[in-house]
Amino acid sequence: MNFILVESLRSAFAAIRANGLRSFLTALGIIIGVAAVIAVVSIVQGLSYTVNAQFQGLGADSITIRSYTPVDLQLSGRFARLTEADLRAVQHRVDGITDVTPILFDPAGKTGQIGYRAKNHFVQVSGVGSSYMDVVGVFPERGRFFSRDDEQRRRLVCLVGQEAARAIELPEDPVGQFIRIGDDWCRVIGVMEARGELFGFSQDDFVLLPYETMRRIIGTSRQHDLQIQLTITDMAQLDEVSSRIRRVLRQARDLKPGDPDDFKIQTPQQLTESFNAIVDTITAVAGGVVGISLLVGGIGIM
């Protein structure tokens, strides 16, 4: 038995010496293939961990409600909107909710440009409720957040993200400074803590206004499309609370049985599941490509 093993090894080494270049290239192909497998798996797992952590940072116990217009209605020029009536229905008729905040964007772009002295910058400006920081889980690093009084009195006060503050070169402590938002001047009352990037996009390039102030700036004459974000009391009841929200909104929006929902209810868990499905597909495809290279290397040995 030992004799057969020794002869086999001797024959193998003789073949390698006789075909040095071929042996080297074959071994190099296998090494590169194995390294590629390890690299692909490591990169994908690292990306998955990072993105899942970012999704959790969006609020692990939060639910986001957005309007949704089916394609056939879009083609006919009709678009769904979430209104303040929908907000009140969710606030007062759904059990198991801790905090709720409306989020109002400016589709016309009246508030899109901010300025400080000679510096200008285009940024996302949102109108939010006083409970926004508790819902989203992001708090001021300097200064304070909006109070209910700020919102009710429609005060021209704002909080800035750190990227937005750097872009217009605000002082290190900008609390008390005035910045221009569209055609209005707002007093900075706080700077939000940094959140970093998600998919290569900064999460700190924004300005927040009190919800009622935002409504005043962009005008109250037309119906606005809200986004509603909320936190729930018990994560174990996430599916149940989501079902309650769906029932209440369908009733509030007079949707008949068989009518499709014209809104979307989204949780961080759904985002995570969708991303993980994409990651699994990428891993399978990349693994298949790398596997082919290993197979080719194996055939070369034979």
Secondary structure, DSSP 8 states (H G I E B T S, - for coil): -HHHHHHHHHHHHHHHHHTHHHHHHHHHHHHHHHHHHHHHHHHHHHHHHHHHHHHHHTTTTEEEEEE---HHHHHTT------HHHHHHHHHH-TTEEEEEEEE--TT-TT-EEEETTEEEE-EEEEE-TTHHHHHT--EEEE----HHHHHTT--EEEE-HHHHHHTT--SS-TT-EEEETTEEEEEEEEE----EETTEESS-EEEEEHHHHHHHH-SSS---EEEEEEES-GGGHHHHHHHHHHHHHHHTT--TT---SEEEE-HHHHHHHHHHHHHHHHHHHHHHHHHHHHHHHHHH-
